[in-house]
Amino acid sequence: MRDIQLTSVSRQARAAVARPQAAFGVVAAQSAVAVLGDVWTLRVLRTIFRGKRRYGDFVQAFGVSRAVLTNRLGKLIEHGVLVRDAGDGGHPQYRLSESGLDLWSLFLAMWLWEQDWGTAKDPESWAPDLPRASVVHLGCGQVMRPVLCCGNCQGEVQPFDTRLIAPAPAAAEAARAVSEAEHTSAFRRARSAGTSPSSGATRLSRVVGDRWNSAIVGAAFRGTRLFSQFESELGIGPAQLSDRLAELQRLDILNARTYAGARQEYRLTKAGLALFPTVLELMRWANLWLVQSQQRLHLQHVPCGQRLTANWHCSHCREQLARDSIRFGA
């Protein structure tokens, strides 16, 4: 993977991602969460991908307060994800930068999860949060389901067919970084009264956008099962861990199973396992745009033994997908 100069991210972002963090193993995915992990941020980006770029478009699309919207737009510009262009008549437009455009595959992964497990299945979902009904591959003209495949062997990538190549960071240092980031994050501020969307609309963002939740899900993908193992590996306090495990169970991401008397183990549900493409996309985007080469997380695709480079393919013609080769239906 090519090296990218970090000119498009802010000084604060570079400082944040320079420290190891307990996310999906090491720095990469958690640094993406530090930039993107907020429900309002995700809604802004999704709205821009849908072709609306003006301030008023965002207010109308999902009812965010102007103070919160101004804050999120400013942070996305600061992190180099958006560019503010002066528009006609004094109405600026917010356009995706190169790194912002590269988020298309993350939103494709999130769309797939929402179709199978999220707002598409929830009759109480707020209308603007509903995913598009379908996606068309322009290359073959067919409505299709995107499939994540290994770039080497072309086999479909499954959650437990991968192995971490880079070592995980020290748990104590990682825990300090996660705790510090959570206390100062925009996502934490968004959870305060008057700024959070309804809980029914934020299931995926509660996993992607909460640093401890993302760390726990990442540890679960690495095979961590027991309370004491999560506590030791992540450096999280028992009260916080109990709270997050309970929340992930309410979200149907983890399932607790009692064994050996009163002991419990926590396993990913089907909905939790289905988050794997989203995890990979967060890691890929951060590897490319946020972190230095020595901090990047790499996975091995066990079936072929090669370092994993995952690409999205059309389920109909099997051609590799690109940002400009797909179109979402109404």
C-alpha positions in Angstrom: 0.0 0.0 0.0 1.4 3.4 -1.0 2.6 5.9 1.5 0.5 9.0 1.9 1.8 12.3 3.1 -0.3 13.4 6.1 -0.9 16.9 4.8 -4.7 16.4 4.7 -5.2 15.8 8.4 -5.0 18.3 11.2 -2.3 18.6 13.7 -4.6 17.4 16.4 -5.6 14.3 14.4 -1.9 13.5 13.7 -1.2 13.8 17.4 -4.1 11.6 18.3 -3.3 8.8 15.9 0.4 8.9 16.8 -0.5 7.1 20.1 -1.4 3.4 20.2 -5.1 2.9 20.8 -7.2 -0.2 21.6 -9.5 -0.4 18.7 -9.7 -3.3 16.3 -6.1 -4.4 17.3 -3.9 -1.3 16.9 -4.0 2.3 15.8 -5.6 2.2 12.4 -9.3 1.5 12.9 -9.5 3.6 16.1 -7.9 6.6 14.4 -10.7 6.4 11.8 -13.2 6.3 14.6 -11.6 9.4 16.1 -12.4 11.3 12.9 -15.7 9.6 11.7 -17.1 8.1 14.9 -20.1 10.3 15.4 -23.7 9.9 14.2 -24.0 13.5 13.0 -20.7 13.2 11.1 -21.8 10.0 9.4 -25.1 11.6 8.4 -23.4 14.7 7.0 -21.1 12.5 4.9 -23.9 10.2 3.7 -26.0 13.3 2.7 -23.1 14.6 0.6 -22.6 11.2 -1.1 -26.3 11.5 -2.0 -25.6 14.8 -3.8 -26.6 17.5 -1.3 -23.8 19.8 -0.3 -25.2 23.0 1.2 -25.6 23.9 4.9 -29.4 24.2 4.5 -29.5 20.7 2.9 -28.1 19.1 6.0 -30.5 20.9 8.3 -33.4 19.9 6.2 -32.3 16.3 5.7 -31.9 15.3 9.3 -32.9 18.1 11.6 -29.5 18.7 13.3 -29.1 21.9 15.3 -27.0 24.6 13.7 -24.5 24.6 16.5 -23.9 20.9 16.2 -23.8 21.0 12.4 -21.3 23.9 12.3 -19.1 21.9 14.7 -19.1 18.7 12.7 -18.5 20.5 9.4 -15.6 22.3 10.9 -14.0 19.1 12.2 -14.4 17.4 8.9 -12.7 20.3 7.1 -10.0 20.3 9.8 -9.3 16.6 9.3 -9.2 17.1 5.5 -12.3 15.1 4.7 -14.3 18.0 3.4 -13.5 21.2 1.4 -15.6 24.3 1.8 -16.2 26.0 -1.6 -17.7 29.4 -2.0 -21.0 29.0 -3.8 -23.2 31.2 -5.9 -25.2 33.8 -4.0 -23.1 33.5 -0.9 -24.2 29.9 -0.2 -21.0 27.7 0.2 -20.9 24.1 -0.7 -19.2 21.3 1.2 -17.4 18.9 -1.1 -15.6 15.7 -0.4 -11.8 15.8 -0.6 -9.8 12.9 -2.1 -9.8 11.2 1.3 -13.5 11.9 1.7 -14.3 10.4 -1.6 -12.4 7.3 -0.6 -15.0 6.7 2.1 -17.4 5.3 -0.5 -16.5 1.7 0.3 -17.0 2.3 4.0 -20.5 3.6 3.3 -21.1 0.6 1.0 -20.1 -1.7 3.9 -22.4 0.2 6.3 -25.2 0.1 3.7 -24.9 -3.7 3.5 -25.1 -4.0 7.3 -28.1 -1.6 7.5 -29.9 -3.7 4.8 -29.4 -6.9 6.7 -29.4 -5.9 10.4 -30.1 -2.2 10.8 -32.5 0.5 10.0 -33.9 -1.2 6.9 -35.3 -3.9 9.2 -36.7 -1.4 11.8 -40.2 -0.1 11.1 -39.6 2.7 13.6 -36.6 4.1 11.8 -36.5 7.8 11.1 -37.0 8.2 7.4 -33.7 10.0 6.6 -31.8 7.1 8.2 -33.3 4.5 5.9 -30.7 3.1 3.4 -31.4 3.2 -0.3 -33.4 0.2 -1.4 -30.8 -1.2 -3.8 -27.5 -0.8 -5.5 -26.8 -1.1 -9.2 -23.5 -2.1 -10.8 -23.2 0.2 -13.8 -20.7 -2.1 -15.5 -23.3 -4.9 -16.0 -26.5 -2.9 -15.3 -27.7 -5.3 -12.7 -29.0 -4.8 -9.2 -26.5 -6.6 -7.1 -25.2 -7.3 -3.6 -21.6 -6.2 -3.0 -19.3 -9.0 -2.0 -15.9 -8.5 -0.2 -13.2 -10.6 -1.8 -9.5 -11.1 -1.3 -7.4 -9.3 -3.9 -5.0 -12.2 -4.1 -7.1 -15.4 -4.3 -10.5 -13.7 -5.1 -12.1 -15.8 -2.3 -14.9 -14.1 -0.3 -13.5 -12.7 3.0 -15.0 -14.2 6.1 -14.5 -12.8 9.7 -12.4 -15.7 11.0 -10.4 -16.3 7.9 -8.0 -13.5 8.8 -5.1 -13.2 11.2 -3.4 -10.1 12.6 0.1 -9.6 11.3 1.1 -6.5 13.3 1.4 -6.9 17.1 -1.2 -5.3 19.3 -0.1 -2.3 21.4 0.5 -2.4 25.1 -2.9 -2.5 26.9 -2.2 0.1 29.5 -0.9 2.7 27.0 -3.8 1.9 24.7 -6.3 2.3 27.5 -5.0 5.8 28.4 -5.3 6.9 24.8 -8.8 5.6 24.4 -9.9 7.1 27.6 -8.4 10.5 26.7 -9.9 10.4 23.2 -13.4 9.5 24.5 -13.5 12.3 27.0 -12.6 14.9 24.3 -14.4 13.4 21.3 -17.1 15.0 19.3 -19.1 11.8 19.7 -19.2 12.1 23.5 -20.4 15.7 23.1 -23.0 14.5 20.7 -24.4 12.2 23.3 -25.3 15.1 25.6 -28.9 16.3 26.0 -30.3 18.0 23.0 -27.8 16.8 20.4 -28.3 13.0 20.1 -30.7 11.5 17.6 -33.2 9.0 18.7 -31.7 5.7 20.0 -33.5 3.7 17.3 -31.6 5.5 14.6 -28.1 5.1 16.0 -27.5 1.4 16.4 -24.6 1.1 14.0 -23.1 4.5 15.1 -23.2 3.3 18.7 -20.8 0.6 17.7 -18.7 2.5 15.2 -18.8 5.8 17.1 -18.0 4.7 20.7 -14.3 4.0 21.4 -14.8 1.4 24.0 -17.6 -0.4 22.0 -15.4 -0.5 19.0 -12.5 -1.8 21.1 -14.6 -4.6 22.6 -16.0 -5.6 19.2 -12.4 -5.7 17.8 -11.3 -7.8 20.7 -14.2 -10.2 20.1 -13.1 -10.6 16.5 -9.7 -11.5 17.8 -11.2 -14.3 19.9 -11.5 -12.6 23.3 -14.5 -14.1 25.2 -14.2 -13.6 29.0 -14.8 -10.5 31.1 -11.3 -10.8 32.6 -9.8 -11.1 29.2 -11.5 -8.0 27.9 -10.5 -6.1 31.0 -6.8 -7.2 30.8 -6.4 -6.8 27.0 -8.1 -3.4 26.8 -7.1 -1.9 30.1 -10.8 -0.9 30.7 -12.2 -0.6 34.2 -14.8 -3.2 35.4 -17.6 -0.7 35.7 -17.1 0.7 32.2 -16.7 -2.8 30.8 -19.9 -4.0 32.4 -21.7 -1.0 30.9 -20.4 -1.5 27.4 -21.0 -5.2 27.4 -24.6 -4.7 28.5 -25.1 -2.1 25.8 -23.6 -4.3 23.1 -26.0 -7.1 24.2 -28.9 -4.7 24.0 -27.8 -3.8 20.5 -27.6 -7.5 19.7 -24.0 -7.3 18.8 -22.8 -9.6 21.6 -24.4 -12.5 23.3 -23.6 -13.6 26.8 -23.4 -17.4 27.5 -23.1 -18.8 31.0 -20.7 -21.7 31.5 -18.8 -23.4 34.3 -21.2 -22.2 37.0 -21.5 -18.4 37.1 -18.9 -17.5 34.5 -20.0 -15.9 31.2 -18.4 -15.6 27.8 -19.3 -13.0 25.2 -19.6 -14.0 21.6 -20.5 -12.0 18.5 -24.0 -12.5 17.3 -24.7 -12.8 13.6 -25.3 -9.1 13.5 -21.9 -8.6 15.2 -20.1 -10.8 12.8 -21.7 -8.9 9.9 -19.8 -5.8 11.1 -16.5 -7.3 9.8 -16.5 -5.5 6.4 -17.1 -2.2 8.2 -14.2 -3.0 10.5 -12.0 -3.7 7.5 -13.0 -0.5 5.8 -12.2 1.6 8.8 -8.8 0.0 9.0 -8.1 0.4 5.3 -9.1 4.1 5.2 -7.0 4.9 8.3 -4.0 3.0 6.9 -4.2 5.0 3.8 -5.0 8.5 5.1 -4.3 8.8 8.8 -1.5 6.7 10.2 2.3 6.5 9.5 3.4 3.3 7.7 5.0 1.8 10.8 1.6 2.1 12.7 -0.5 0.4 10.0 -2.4 -2.7 10.9 -2.2 -5.5 8.4 -4.1 -8.8 8.2 -3.3 -12.1 6.6 -5.9 -13.9 4.6 -5.5 -17.4 6.0 -6.9 -19.5 3.1 -4.2 -18.1 0.6 -1.6 -17.1 3.2 -1.2 -13.6 1.7 -1.5 -10.2 3.2 -5.1 -9.2 2.8 -6.1 -6.5 0.4 -9.9 -6.7 0.3 -12.0 -5.3 -2.6 -15.7 -5.1 -3.3 -17.1 -7.1 -6.2 -20.4 -7.3 -8.0 -22.3 -10.4 -7.0 -23.7 -10.7 -10.6 -20.7 -10.3 -12.9 -17.9 -10.6 -10.2 -16.2 -7.4 -11.6 -14.4 -5.3 -9.0 -16.4 -2.3 -8.0 -15.3 1.4 -7.9 -16.8 4.5 -6.6 -18.0 5.6 -10.0 -19.3 2.2 -11.1 -22.2 1.9 -8.6 -25.5 3.7 -8.2 -27.9 3.5 -5.3 -31.6 3.1 -6.1 -34.3 5.2 -4.5 
